[in-house]
């Protein structure tokens, strides 16, 4: 998983543990991809009946399984 960092988290009561957190760059990439997916799905007539091919490609980018086009 790229873009993941490990940070100590205070669990309260003196108990701490490491937790995975997404880096700022990875978070911004994810938000941009998710916004593109939502905007497409809300305006695409083919997505009203299901999910079109373009929406599937956008969702793969959101999930980090593909690179954005362009």
C-alpha positions in Angstrom: 0.0 0.0 0.0 1.7 3.2 -1.1 1.2 6.5 0.7 0.7 4.8 4.1 2.8 5.9 7.1 2.9 4.5 10.6 2.4 6.8 13.6 2.1 6.2 17.3 -1.4 6.6 18.7 -2.0 7.2 22.4 -4.6 4.7 23.3 -5.3 6.4 26.7 -4.4 4.9 30.0 -0.7 5.0 29.1 -1.1 2.4 26.3 0.2 3.3 22.9 0.2 1.5 19.6 1.3 2.0 16.0 -1.5 2.7 13.5 -1.4 3.1 9.7 -2.3 6.6 8.4 -2.6 7.8 4.9 -0.1 10.5 3.9 -1.4 13.9 2.8 -0.5 13.3 -0.9 -2.3 9.9 -1.0 -5.4 11.4 0.7 -5.5 14.2 -1.8 -5.2 11.8 -4.7 -8.0 9.6 -3.3 -10.3 12.6 -2.8 -9.7 13.8 -6.3 -10.4 10.4 -7.8 -13.5 9.9 -5.6 -14.9 13.4 -6.6 -14.4 12.5 -10.3 -16.3 9.2 -9.8 -19.2 10.9 -8.0 -19.5 13.7 -10.5 -19.5 11.2 -13.4 -22.0 8.8 -11.8 -24.4 11.6 -10.9 -24.5 12.9 -14.5 -24.1 9.8 -16.7 -27.4 8.4 -18.1 -25.8 4.9 -18.3 -25.0 5.0 -14.6 -28.7 5.5 -13.7 -29.4 1.9 -14.7 -26.1 0.5 -13.3 -22.4 1.4 -13.6 -21.0 2.2 -17.0 -17.5 1.2 -18.2 -16.1 4.7 -17.5 -17.4 4.6 -13.9 -15.8 1.2 -13.4 -12.4 2.7 -14.5 -12.9 5.7 -12.2 -13.7 3.4 -9.3 -10.5 1.4 -9.9 -8.6 4.7 -9.6 -10.4 5.5 -6.3 -9.5 2.0 -4.9 -5.8 2.5 -6.0 -5.9 -0.3 -8.6 -5.3 1.9 -11.6 -3.7 5.2 -12.5 -5.8 8.2 -13.5 -6.1 9.0 -17.2 -4.6 12.2 -18.5 
